[in-house]
Amino acid sequence: MISLLKNNLLDSLKTVAPLIIVAGLLQMTLVQALTLLFFQFLAGVALVVLGMTLLFIGIDLGVLPMGRFIGAELPKQGSIAFILSVAFVMGFATTIAEPDVLVLTSQVGNISQGGTGRTSLLYLIAGGVGVFVALAMARIVYGASMRVLLTISLGIVILLSFIAPADIVPLAYDAGSVTTGVLTAPIVLALAAGLSSVLAGRDAISDGFGLLGFASIGPIVVIMIMGLLS
């Protein structure tokens, strides 16, 4: 446990070190913000490092093992519908709790002054991820080509980009970019690794690559379709 704490703390410090260096250089040369404000920045960075460290420890200790276990247990039920249902629920639930998604929906709600509902946008993004995570699990079960799935789905994205309302398209792409964060990514990858580990002829490495990119397409498609319908 001490070793895990130390390693994650060092990783967190390395992650935020460039931000601290850049902000410090700007403070000493160009910006010269109030001393109190700069110390508030340093205190905030310290809290970020602490939060990231605890988050990564939680993922290593509990989230990843549980995700792999659930993925390995799904085929034992003997139902593809059950596998897809669990995959959808897992993708939906983790996206609802994804910090990046919460920040985006909050900012959209503030900027639009209530014109775009924060909760409805959150559910649309989560639903898009859930659907495409389910499709990704079906791809692992049936051995479908990820290249084909990505080609088709990206073709749909390009088509929708030309026919969807112009003010919806940027939001849709932003929604896709924030879905594969610190919570959704490890759970989806662990679920896929567990599923492929118990299926004959499947490989966890080859099955895992492309999943996150594929899952992030879901919100883009869903939001642009909703834009067309509304």
Sequence and secondary structure as in RCSB ss.txt:
>XXXX:A:sequence
MISLLKNNLLDSLKTVAPLIIVAGLLQMTLVQALTLLFFQFLAGVALVVLGMTLLFIGIDLGVLPMGRFIGAELP
KQGSIAFILSVAFVMGFATTIAEPDVLVLTSQVGNISQGGTGRTSLLYLIAGGVGVFVALAMARIVYGASMRVLL
TISLGIVILLSFIAPADIVPLAYDAGSVTTGVLTAPIVLALAAGLSSVLAGRDAISDGFGLLGFASIGPIVVIMI
MGLLS
>XXXX:A:secstr
 HHHHHHHHHHHHHHHHHHHHHHHHHHHHT    HHHHHHHHHHHHHHHHHHHHHHHHIIIIIHHHHHHHHHHGG
GG  HHHHHHHHHHHHHHHHHT HHHHHHHHHHHHHTTTSS HHHHHHHHHHHHHHHHHHHHHHHHHT  HHHHH
HHHHHHHHHHHHHS TTTHHHHHHHHHTSSSTTHHHHHHHHHHHHHHTSTT  HHHHHTTHHHHHHHHHHHHHHH
HHHH 
